[in-house]
C-alpha cells in the first residue's frame, strides 16, 4: 500500500510532503518494495505515527483487571479505532492471587489487525504508599517484593515493561537495585521527599507515574519526587492531559521544565472511557463518571475517561507546540519502555502504524 501526498511527521519534528510505503505491515523505503500497489491519496492531510499509551486500565466498558481476554480485545479495538496502536494494559492494587490471574489472562492471547498491539504490561500496584494510594485498594498494598514481581512477569510471558513503587517502602531500594535491568521502575503513589526519590533514581528508577498526581507537590523548599525527576536527566515523566487531573498552566510548566524529550503523555483511562455517564469500577471500587470526570464517592480522581489521542489534542489546546505533543504521545513513551526500534516514528523498518489526520486533528484513518 502507498499513502501518497501526505504531510509526513519527521523524526526531527517537521512535516514533509512525501509518500509512505507499506509492505506486510511494515514501513519500507520505496515503491519497488511494495507488492500491493493500492494508493491512498492523503493530499491536504497529515500523517503521524500511531500513538503509544503506556498507562491505561481500560475503555469501552472493560478493564484489564477483569482478567477477561475477550474484554481486553474490546479495549484494544477501541484503542486502535482512536489512534492508539501500541498499548500497555495496566494493573491495579489487588490481591496477589487476582493479580496472577490478570497477568495470566494476557499470555498467548491472539490479537488481530483491528486491535492495538500489546506493547507490554504496566504493573501499577501493589507496591505503593497507603497515604498516596489514590484509587488503589489499601487492603492489598504490600512492600516491594522481587520474587512476587518475577512470578507476575512469568505468568504473563515476561512482558511487564513498567512497575510502580513508592521508594519509601521497606525493601524498595533493594528492589530497584535488583530489578533495574529487568524492568523500567517508576516512582509513584508515594509521599517520598526529594532525597528519598533522588536516591531511588540514582539506584536505577528512571520513570515517574502520572507526574503531580499521588505525590507531594513541587514546593520551593521540598521539591519531592518532581524535583528529583527534574534533576535526573534520564528520567521520563508521565502526564495525564485530560483537562481534569492537571491545570493547563502546570501542563505548560511541565513541558518547559522537562523538555520535549522527557514527557510521556498517558491516558490513565478506565472502563468509562468511550461510555455514557454512569457508574463504573476501577480496582474493585465504584467510580462515578460525568462529563468525562471519573471519581470515587469521596471525590478522589479514579483514572481518566479520555483516550490518549484526545489527551494529545488537549495538550495542543493548552498551548503545547504540535510537534512536542506528538513526540510526547509517540516517540517518548516508546523510548520509555524500550520499543522505539519498532514504533514511535514513521521510519522504514518499523511497524506501519500511521494515523492520517486533518489540520484540526480529526482522525481520518488508522493504519
Beta strands, then each sheet from edge to edge (+ up, - down):
strand 1: 2-9
strand 2: 15-23
strand 3: 26-28
strand 4: 39-41
strand 5: 46-49
strand 6: 51-56
strand 7: 58-59
strand 8: 62-63
strand 9: 84-91
strand 10: 117-123
strand 11: 160-165
strand 12: 184-187
strand 13: 207-208
strand 14: 236-240
strand 15: 263-266
strand 16: 278-282
strand 17: 285-290
strand 18: 293-295
strand 19: 354-357
strand 20: 363-366
sheet 1: 3+ 2- 1+ 4+
sheet 2: 3+ 2- 1+ 5+ 19- 20+
sheet 3: 6+ 9+ 10+ 11+ 12+ 13+ 14+ 15+
sheet 4: 7+ 8-
sheet 5: 16+ 17- 18+
end
